[in-house]
Amino acid sequence: MGNCLDSSAKVDSSSHSPHANSGSSASNVSSNTSRSTGPSGRSTNSYSTGSSSLGSSLPTQPRTEGEILSSPNLKAFSFNELKNATKNFRPDSLLGEGGFGRVFKGWIDETTLTASRPGSGIVVAVKKLKPEGFQGHKEWLTEVNYLGQLSHPNLVLLVGYCLEGENRLLVYEFMPKGSLENHLFRRGAQPLTWAIRMKVAVGAAKGLNFLHEAKSQVIYRDFKAANILLDAEFNAKLSDFGLAKAGPTGDNTHVTTKVMGTQGYAAPEYIATGLLTAKSDVYSFGVVLLELISGRRAMDNSNGGVEYSLVDWAKPYLDDKRKLFRIMDTKLGGQYPQKGALAAASLALQCLNPDAKLRPKMSEVLVTLEQLESAAKPGGKHTQMESPRGRHSSGVQKSSVRFGQDRPLGNITPGASPLPSYSKSPRVR
């Protein structure tokens, strides 16, 4: 994991090393923490989704490591405290693991935030980085930098951190429903209803819009299903800010940076040029929206080991109401509104526009999604999507198009620095 940066080191929110799928499910405070507060009084409960504010105004100049780690919003845990909180990182406390390291369930006192006996106090998720993992010290510090300052209902709450020698840990609120990725793709997972999918999309859009509209804009840079965590009521929160970067300032229209992220989600212009804008995040959002619609991964290699792009495969069907059913997630069992599905597909297509300037802003995306969420609720006006060929006797529409088979595609090859390979997201308990 490299040497620690000294107190004079600065973080400008850029990241130059791979950052793994934190997967997960590992980052946040359970629904039984409604009265809990962080070190400076930041509430760890499920916030009302209407609020949108910065915990403190983000500074325009890079901060030193010492300034970042002295945040009044965060608790500095000792390594022994976190050992006690997680039962010495025992296997039965493991929530998940990935290229970055492991995530453990822990318990802390609701008032003092010190380690407590398992089953007492509040539940937290403790991410323990491994020295040889994908996430280096700079990414770790970037996450502390942003989550130590930002506060929003749709951003995961960082309770504190530990930095002792080579030990780097982060303590988050616990998200009992885990990651969106696991709900969509994990074998045996209970299928999400259309209404829940729209709720998740709205929550994630609110988090992303908050970052983009902040006085000091933040570009998330690694928006994907694995980084969207869900609380007990399926409220979505963004996690993993290791690749986040400060947006352009002054007359600048973009930020130039090394290409990092996850293959299948990164915007084509960013891959080709390294030029990063908020519209790069919008593209990634379009990919996740497409995953919600289709139930398929952004990149799929299940067909003979060859990877295929979901975007390239699905695009021809997104604006065709007669063919859209071919790419809809069969796990929905046909239970989705015709107009709502078509509107969501059309929105995804706009977000995936090859011309970044023509993509909508996240604020515009959010308006449309809120309308779709409202229509999807019980009592909302909608009609069921019928296959032009009729409904199968099972009630489940059978797609006539096989992903990666009718439309063979090669691997995506970035035009700039290659995107790193990512391990599968950790399992969630």
Secondary structure, DSSP 8 states (H G I E B T S, - for coil): ------TT-EE-S---S------SS-----TT-TT-B-TTS-B-S---TT--EESS---SS-EEHHHHHT-TTSEE--HHHHHHHTTTT-GGGEEEEETTEEEEEEEE-TTT--B--TTSSEEEEEEEE-TTSS--HHHHHHHHHHHTTEE-TTB--EEEEEEETTEEEEEEE--TTEEHHHHHHSTT-----HHHHHHHHHHHHHHHHHHHHSSS-EE-----GGGEEE-TT--EEE---TT-EE---TT---EE----S-TTTS-HHHHHH-EE-HHHHHHHHHHHHHHHHH---SEE-TTTT--EEHHHHHGGGTT-TTTGGGTS-GGGTT-SBHHHHHHHHHHHHHHT-SSGGGS--HHHHHHHHHHHHHHHSTT----B---TT---TTS----SS-TTTSS-------SSS------------
